[in-house]
Amino acid sequence: MGAERRQATRRRIIETAGRRFKRDGIDGSGIATLMTDAGLTNGAFYAHFASKDDLVATEVTNFLAS
């Protein structure tokens, strides 16, 4: 996977998670649901994040930086 494509996929996961977290809360948002929303597989998630907590930390950091 090229660096640009990898970055675009990561961004897609983060953006999808942000929408889902706002709608259903962090606890109400499972990885399988997030990845289905993003049109990706669960395996793709772990290519970008070590855990759901890692994704949450990334999303919170991005939110605070904006």
C-alpha positions in Angstrom: 0.0 0.0 0.0 1.4 3.4 -1.0 2.0 6.0 1.7 -0.7 8.3 0.3 -3.3 5.6 0.1 -2.3 4.4 3.6 -2.7 8.0 4.9 -6.1 8.4 3.1 -7.4 5.1 4.7 -6.2 6.2 8.1 -8.0 9.5 7.7 -11.1 7.8 6.5 -11.2 5.6 9.6 -10.6 8.6 11.9 -13.4 10.7 10.2 -15.8 7.8 10.3 -15.0 7.2 14.0 -15.6 10.9 14.8 -19.1 10.8 13.3 -20.0 7.5 15.0 -18.6 8.6 18.3 -20.7 11.8 18.2 -23.8 9.8 17.3 -23.5 6.7 19.5 -20.8 7.5 22.0 -17.4 5.8 22.3 -18.8 2.8 24.2 -21.6 2.4 21.7 -19.2 2.3 18.7 -17.6 -1.0 18.1 -14.7 -1.6 15.7 -16.8 -3.8 13.4 -19.4 -1.1 13.0 -16.9 1.7 12.5 -15.1 -0.3 9.8 -18.4 -1.2 8.1 -19.3 2.5 8.1 -15.9 3.2 6.5 -16.3 0.4 3.9 -13.3 -1.4 5.2 -12.4 -4.7 6.9 -11.7 -5.2 10.5 -8.2 -6.3 9.5 -7.6 -2.9 8.0 -8.2 -1.3 11.3 -5.3 -3.1 13.0 -3.0 -2.0 10.2 -3.5 1.6 11.4 -4.4 1.4 15.1 -3.2 -0.9 17.9 -6.6 -0.8 19.6 -9.9 1.1 19.9 -8.3 3.2 22.7 -5.5 4.2 20.2 -8.2 5.4 17.8 -10.0 7.3 20.5 -6.8 9.0 21.6 -6.1 10.0 18.0 -9.6 11.3 17.4 -9.5 13.3 20.7 -6.1 14.8 19.8 -7.4 15.7 16.3 -10.5 17.3 17.8 -8.5 19.4 20.3 -6.1 20.5 17.6 -8.8 21.8 15.4 
